[in-house]
Structures are given as C-alpha cells and as structure tokens.
Amino acid sequence: MERNLNDQQQVSQTEYVEVWEDLVSIKDLVISLIICVVTTLGLYFIAPNNGSIPLFFGLFGALLGFGICSFLFKPKRNFIKDEEGK
C-alpha cells in the first residue's frame, strides 16, 4: 500500500510545477499562455493606429484570453472546511 502512495505522489509531482508558491499543470499553463498571447497580439495588430487605441485593443485581448482560459481550465483544488469543536 505504501508503494502505491509513493507512486501516486511521484506522478502528481511530475505533472505540476510550482509558480508563485502554487502548483500548476504545465500543460494547462502553456496552453493558457499561448491563448492569451494570440488574443492579445491579435487584437493589438488589427487595431487602427490612432493614438492609444491599440493599447485598449490589446488590453481587451488579454481580458478575452483570460476569459477563454477560465472556461477551459477548471480549478483542480479541493477545499475541505474543518469546523472547530467537532
């Protein structure tokens, strides 16, 4: 039984990497970065070149990419509420 737990711990450690003191899936992180870069730069480059309009298009592209990623990748944490006194 102990060997199975160690094997599961090794698998879970290889699937995740620590970023800002949190564990994230490498695959999900790379796909999210690609989506956000494509939406941000895509809207930036199609924006008309008038003053600060490309900036706003790029910011909207970043928000759009964030929204897409938040729907594609659900949180993988399980929070367990521990009530004191029970």
N, C-alpha and C positions, 0 to 999 in steps of 0.2 A: 504494500500500500504506500509506503514511504517513497518508493522508487517512482510510482506514478505521479505523486505530488511534485517531486523534483523535476520530472519530465515536463509536466504542465507549467511549472514556473519557468523553465528554460525556454519553452515555446513562447510564453507570454512576454518574456524579456526580449526575445529576438524580434517580435512584431512591433514593439513600441520603442520610441526614443524619447529622452527627456528634453523638453523645451520649456524654459521659464518655470522650472520646478513642477512640471506636469508631464504625464506620459501621453504621447500622441502616436497614432498609427502612421508609419512612414508613408504608406501608400496613399492614405487619405490626405496627408499633408501635401504631398507632391501634386496630387490631382487638384487640390484646392488652390495651391499656388498657381498652377497653370491656368485654371479657370479665371482667377482674379486678374492675372497679368493680361490674359487675352481680352477680357471685358474692359479693363481699364485702358489699355493701349488702343484697343479697337475704337472705343468711343472718343478717345483723345484725338486720334488721327482722322476721324471722319468729321470732327467739329469744324465749323467755319473759323477761319483765322482772324477773328475780330476781338482784339483786346484780351480779356480774361475768359472768354467763352470756352476755349479748350480746357482750361482748368476745371470748370464746372462739369464739362462732359466727362473728364477723367475721374473726378470725384464721384459722379453718378455711376460710372462704370465700376468703380471699386465697390460701391454700395450694392450694385446689381450682382457682382460676383460674390459678395458676402451672402446675399440673399439666396443665390443659387446653391452655394455650398452648405448653407444652414439647412436647406431642404434635402440635399443629397446625403449628408452625413449626420446621422443622429448621435447624440452623446452616448458614450459607452460606459458611463459611470452608474453605479448603483449606490444610492444613498439609503442608509438604514438609520431610522430615527430611534434613538435609545432614550427611553423615558426614565428619569431618575426615580428611585423609590419602588421600582417593580423588578 
